[in-house]
């Protein structure tokens, strides 16, 4: 294995943050608690993995990166490093529980196998329940010697202030559009179809391709049209949506709500931007702003709940039932 092979976590737009990190590594001044944050799709986890690798390596390169070749690096890459403890929700989308934090804290106090100390990894940190966050505070305030704890979050504002204050914060920047596009092209991805906003979060763009985003959007558009035309069951649609990527669906719905609201306030037919878009606009104009505008407020509330511990299926179901009821009340007048 070469040093280059171990550097697959490197992303060009991270260098402005990695430079001070490398100085802190050289000076052994990296804090015990490290909070890595940034927008979805900028590569926070890659950055955190790069930092973890450097902290556990004893043959670091001149720029602070792990060598990728020593025994410790090989164990880390194989997923068998004995000094790494990871803390995640037991189920995706659920809270991290206080009992999990207690077990995590106990593991950090075990004698490390290597003199680089133990390393804790928490993601997503915003999923810590209030009691779990309070329990974690004790470990952050009095960490074992040589231990580092890395917390990763999309929403630093969702963390308790006391957690934030006990961590050294490293905010991973978004990519410049040209940099993001060039990196995607280097990965064999056709980035010519993405606008500049998408290029600022290249990994989000990549994940859209991997999940077949265009096909998902076409399905979501068809479902929304059928709901507006009272040809679909909102509960059935909600069950299907709940199994799909919630962040992508919430983002799509927010944008479609804007389209519907704008169309409902327009008297003249707008120029169609595609079959689905034209059908959505026509349905919105038929129903009118009295139906669409209050439902769009509900969309805003629902998309915010996607970033909480709320039961996402119930959130979606409630939102779609509300739309169906508003349409039915109009038909009955």
N, C-alpha and C positions, 0 to 999 in steps of 0.2 A: 504494500500500500504506500502511495506517495503522499507527500504533504498536500499536494494539490487535490488528491482524491478525498482528503479529509476536510476540504474547505468548501464542500457543497452547500454550506449554510451561508456563504458570503453572497451579499447582494450589493450592487454598486452604490445604491443610494443610502446604504447604511454607514458608509465610511466616515461621514461627518460626525457620527456618534461613536463609531468604533475607535477613532483616533484618541479621544480622551479616555476611553475605556482601556486602551492599550497602555497609556501612561499610568493609569491607576493600577493596572496589573503589575507593571514594572516596579512601581513604588509600594506595592502591597498595601494599597489604600482603598481597595474595593470594600464597600460596606458589607456588613453581615446580611442586612436585608436589602434586596434589590428589586425594584418595581419596574417592569418593562411594559410600556403602554404605547398606544398608537392606533391609527384607524385600521379597520378590518381590511386585510389584503396587502398590508405593507411589509409583512414578513416578521412580525414580532417574535413568533416562536422560533424562527430560524436564527434571529438575533440572539435570543435567549439560549438556544442550543450552542451557538458559537461561543457565548460567554461561559456557559457551563463547561464546555470542552476545554477552554483556556484555563479555567480555575482548577481543573482536575489534572492537567498535563504538567509534567516537570521538564519538558524539553520544548518549551514554547519557541515559536519563530520570532524574528525581530519585531514584527508588527503586533505581537501578542497572541497570534493564533496558535491553537494546539498543533502539535507536530503530526498527529494522526498515525504515528508509528510505534510509540512506546507501548508498554504492556497496558498502561492505564487507558490510553486512547483506544487500543484494540478492544478492551473489555467494554468501554463505553459504547463503541460502535456496534458491538455485538449484543448490547442490551444486558450485559451481565456484570456491570461495575457494581461492586458491593457497597459503595458509599453513597449511592444515589437513592433518595426516597422521593416518590412522586405522590402528590395529593390531587385527586380529581373527584368530581361527583360520582357516586355509585351508578347513577343513571344519567344519560345525557339530558341536559336541561334542568336537572334537579339541583338542590342546594347541597353544598358540602356540609356534612353534619359535624357536630361537636365531638362525637366519639371518634370520627375519622381524624380530626385535628389532634386529639389526645394521643392516638396511636402514632400519628405522624411525628409529633413532638418526642415521643418515647424513642422512636427509631433514630432521630437526630442525636440523641444522647448516648447511643451505643458507641463503643470504641471503634473508630474508623480503621479500616485495614491499611490505608495509606496515610502518609503524613500531610497530604493536601487537605485532609479533613472531610467531613461529610457535607453533602449538598442536598438541599431540599428544593423541590419543584412544585409550584402550586398553579394550576390553571383549570378553568378561568377563575381568577381571584375574586371577581365580583359575585361568584356563586357561593361564597362563604356565608352561611347563615349568621345572624347577629351573635348567637352564642358561640359559634365556631370562630368568628372573628375575634371575639373577646378572649377566647382560649388561646388563639394564636398570638395575641399580644404578649403573653407571658414569655413565649419562646423568642419573639422578636426583641423583647426588652432584655432578656438574659440568655442569649444564644450560647450553645456549647462552644468551646474554644475551637477556632479554625473552621467553624461551620458557616456556610452561606446559604441563604434561602432566596430563591428567585420566584417572584410572583409575576404572572402574565395576565394582562387585562385589556379588553377593548374599551372599557369604560372606567377610567380611573376615578371619575366623580361618584361612581356607585360604591366605592370602598369607604369604610369608616375613616374619618379624619385621623384617628389615632393610628390606624394601620399605615396610612400614607406618610404620616410624620415620622414613623420609625424606619422608613425605607429610603434608600437612595433612588431617586427617580431617573429613569432613562427613557426618553420619549423617542420612539423610532419614527423618523420622518416619512412622509409620502415621497414617492419618486417624482422627479421631473418627468413630464410626459415623454420627452425624447429618450431619457434613460430607461424608463419603464418599457417603452416600445422596443428599444434595442435589446434589452434583456429577454423579452418574450420572443423576439425573432431568433435570438441565440439559442433558445430552447426548442426551436422548430415550430413555433406557434405563429400563425398568421395574425399579426396585430394590426393590419391595415384597416380592419373593420371597426376598431375601437376608437372612440373619441378621446380627447385629452384627459377628461375627467376619469375615464376608465383606466387610462395608462398610469395614473397616479397611484393606483392600487393594483399592481400587476398580478399578485397572487389571487386576488379576487376575480380578476379577468380570467386567469387560468382555471380557477375552480368552476367558473361558469361553463367553460368549454367542456371540462371533465364530466359535468353532470348533465350535459345536453341542454343548456339554458334556453336556446332558441325554441326547442321542441316543448319545453316546459311552459314557456310564455305563450305559445300557440294554444296549448291545452288550457291554460288559465284564462286566456282571452275567450275561448269558446265557452267555458263554464260561466264566466261573468255575463256574457251575452245571453246565455240560456236562463240565467237567474233573472236578468232584467226583463226577459220576455216570458217569465213565469213558466219555463219549460224544464226546470231542474229542481231537485230537492236540496235545500241548503244543508241539511244534515249529511246527506251523502257526499256532497261536494266538500264539506268541512272534513269529513273522515279521510278523504283522498288527499286534501291539501296538507293535513297534519302529518302525513308520512313523507312530505317533500321538504326541501331545505327552507326552514322558516325565514331566515334572513333574506333570501332571494325573493320569496313570495311576498314578504312584507314590503320590500323595496318596490317590487312590481306593482303591488296594490296601491301604494302611496302615489306612484306616478299615474296609474290609471284613474284614481280618484280625482286627480287634478284635471285629467282629460275630460272626465264626466262632468265635473263642475263647470269647467269652461264651456263645454257644449250646451249644458242646461241653461246657461245664461246668454246663449247666442241665438238670435232670432233667425238669421239667414244660415243656410247650410254652409258649413266650412268645407274647404277642399279636403277630400279624403286623403288619408296618409297610409292607406292599406285597407283591405277588406274588413279586418277585425276592428280597426280604429274607426272606420266609417260606420260600422254597425253599432259600436258602442256610443258614438256621438249621436246617432239617430235615436237610439233608445233613451239617452239622457235628455234630448230635446223633447221627446214625447212625454216623459215623466215629469219634466220641469224641475226647477231649482228647489221647489218646496219639498220634494222627495230627496233629491240628490244632495243638497247642501247639508242638511242635518246628518245624513248618513256619512258624508265625507268627514265630518267632525269625529264620528265614531271610528272611522278608519285611522285618523291621526292617533286617537287614544289606543287603538288596538296595536298599531305598529310600535308604539312606545312599550306596550306590555310584552312585546316579543323579546325585549331586552331585560325582562324580569323573570321571576320564578313562577309566574302565572301558568296555569295549565293551558298550553297553546291551542290544543284542540278545542277546548271549551271557548276560548277567546274567539277563534275563527267561527265556530258554530254560532255563537251569540251574534257576531257581526253579520253573518249571512242571513240568519233568521230575521234580524232587524230589517235588513234590506227587503226581504220577501214580505214582511208585514207592512212596511211602508208602501210598497207597491200595491198590495192587496187593499189597503185602506183607501188608496186613490181610486182603484177600480170600483169600489163600493159606493163612492159618492154619487 
